[in-house]
Amino acid sequence: MSDAEVSDTESQTVSDAEITDELPQELNISDYVGPYLFPNNSRRRIPAIIYLSAAVVCTVVWAVASDSPLVNGGFLGAAIALAVFAVYGFICGKELKIDESDALVIAVGAVGFPVGHASAQMGWRGWFSRPTWRILLYSNEPQPDQRGLVFVDGVTGEVIDQLVQPNPEDWAHLGND
C-alpha cells in the first residue's frame, strides 16, 4: 500500500460508539402479531382451476377453428396436458385439517413419555403430496433420556410411523443447569 492509501484507511476508521447491533426484523419481538398459520394445502386447487379453464379454452379453440391455419393439433395436446395437471392439482389439494399444535398433542400421546422440547415440520409424502407433520420430541429432563420421531397425517391425524429410542447425544459438557 502506498502512503496515500494508508492515510485514507486511517481516516475511515469507525469508532466503537458508531457500531450497533440489532436483531433482524423477523426476530424483533415487539413486532410480534400472533402465531404463525401454516398455509393450507387446499390452495393447490386454485392453479388447478386455472389449468382446467385454460384446457377448456384450448379445446374450444381447437374445435371451433380447427380449419384455420393458426390452429392445429397442438391446441388439443395442450388441452390434454393442462387437464392432467388440473386433475393432479385437485387430487393433491387435500385440506390440511390437523395443525401443528394438534399434531404435537397426537405425537405426545404416541411416544409414551413426558415431553419437554418438541419441534414440528410440515412435509409431503407420496405421489399425491399428502401433507404430513414430522414431530421431533425429547423427554422432559434437563438432559433428555429419550427422543422420538413421529409422523402424523395432516388430513386424518393418524400416526403414520414413530421411532422412540434412548437419546444417544451426550450433553454432559453443557452442565446441569
Summary of the structure (lengths in Angstrom):
residues: 177
radius of gyration: 28.0
end to end distance: 51.8
largest distance: 82.0
contacts: 419
relative contact order: 0.11
helix: 44%
strand: 21%
